[in-house]
Amino acid sequence: MSQVLVIDDEADIRELLSLTLARMGLEAHCAANVSEAYALLAKNSYNLCLTDMRLPDGDGLAVVDHVSKHHPDLPVAVITAHGSTENAVAALKAGAFDYLAKPVSLNQLRTLVRSALKLPAPGARRPPEDEDSATGAALLVGESAPMRATRSMIERLARTQAPIHITGESGSGKELAARLIHTKGSRRDGPFVGVNCGAIPENLMESEFFGYRKGAFTGATSDRDGFFQAASGGTLFLDEVADLPLPMQVKLLRAIQEKKVRKVGATSEEAVDVRLISATHRNLGGEVKSGNFRQDLYYRLNVIELRMPSLREMRDDVPLLAGTFFARHSGTGSGEKPYLSDEALSRLQGYDFPGNVRELENVLERALALASGHEIQAGDLQLGPASAREPEPAKAGAAAAAGAAGLPLQERLDSVERQAILDALAQTRYNRTAAAKVLGITFRALRYRMERLGIKDELDTKD
């Protein structure tokens, strides 16, 4: 029988938790303070630890720290006072599996316990066929130090329910990392719902995220679930979260804090159980400072940060990645497999890849189509003369940065951003939609930045 350690100085709460766990077929051992808890941990093996944040001789963070050092494979969930967001975030940052707010919801408690008990045993590997079929697992390949560190971090993050914010350049594999965290964690049997926040019209955001009731607005002919309901029991991945407008950020913050959502047109809220992972290629901290992103939401999403390395940081992995992409795109025939010539490999390893792994895959897929034989030549790559040099827009941006060196930090950043936008506009003959794609941002984000930097007015005057 699985055993759970319950730590709380209130006898009635210990009894409530013990009875609930017993009805779930679990054996509860109770401790009234930190000293009793440490004594029980020394004598017994547990599958989960539930601890109150405030204890007579210590606090929940001390318990989390002790368990992390002496029982690293034991998930710990903390119980915090209602509305104590800071304590919950601090516990998650310290390594807690999850948290519950008082008064404890028994439904949320049962959900948390089930998730904790589903965690795979430490070091256990899924069957090869399962791992290969897990979207993204086969693509996070590489033996460079940055990629090994990233995979190690993903293994650790998969064993928590803490919100994760993934940063990295476009094409560096942020969604693949999110899927891998999902498939390696306790929610792997639940849904993974990915949402591109920059692709949803602002007037539809609330209904898309939270769903709506029949008759809530014109065209609502039936009830419909939103992203939160669709991801319940699994993971909700918010890609390009920096593109969320401020009114939607307020609603999202409430949904995260209360773990409840209200459909458009509904009079009551419904509980949802999702693990949140967000991502953006932009500096979310910078967006907070500029007033484009709420600080309180930033702290709730960015509990733990995972940075995806760029391909420039792991050039030694290019041959391994190339072999993976060749196997995917060259078919399953038994003939000779494609391979890179020495010159082609050298060109690839000297190229900066602004589009990262995604760009490498596109380059190799094109080379397969152009190659006359099994050996991929340097000319088949069509990288151009800038392969080992800094692209011209980047040079212009560097010049802008040099020219702004004497300015305050914000003005210096604005100058570099302004030059990057002007370069992209010039490159696309002032087609703003195309320029947004070149910059890797949404059209709405480009329009906002142009307005903020005064570029829109200049172009209108020029026209």
Secondary structure as UniProt FT lines:
FT   STRAND          3..7
FT   HELIX           11..23
FT   TURN            24..25
FT   STRAND          27..31
FT   HELIX           34..43
FT   STRAND          48..52
FT   STRAND          54..55
FT   TURN            56..57
FT   STRAND          58..59
FT   HELIX           60..70
FT   TURN            72..73
FT   STRAND          76..80
FT   TURN            82..83
FT   HELIX           85..94
FT   STRAND          98..101
FT   HELIX           106..117
FT   TURN            122..123
FT   HELIX           128..133
FT   TURN            135..139
FT   HELIX           145..157
FT   TURN            158..159
FT   STRAND          164..167
FT   TURN            170..171
FT   HELIX           174..184
FT   TURN            186..189
FT   STRAND          192..196
FT   HELIX           197..199
FT   HELIX           202..204
FT   HELIX           205..210
FT   TURN            214..215
FT   TURN            218..219
FT   HELIX           227..230
FT   TURN            231..233
FT   STRAND          235..239
FT   HELIX           241..243
FT   HELIX           246..258
FT   STRAND          260..261
FT   STRAND          270..271
FT   STRAND          275..280
FT   HELIX           284..289
FT   TURN            290..291
FT   HELIX           295..301
FT   STRAND          304..307
FT   HELIX           311..317
FT   HELIX           318..329
FT   STRAND          339..340
FT   HELIX           342..350
FT   TURN            354..355
FT   HELIX           356..370
FT   STRAND          375..376
FT   HELIX           378..381
FT   TURN            385..388
FT   HELIX           392..403
FT   TURN            404..406
FT   HELIX           409..427
FT   TURN            428..430
FT   HELIX           432..439
FT   HELIX           443..453
FT   HELIX           455..462
//
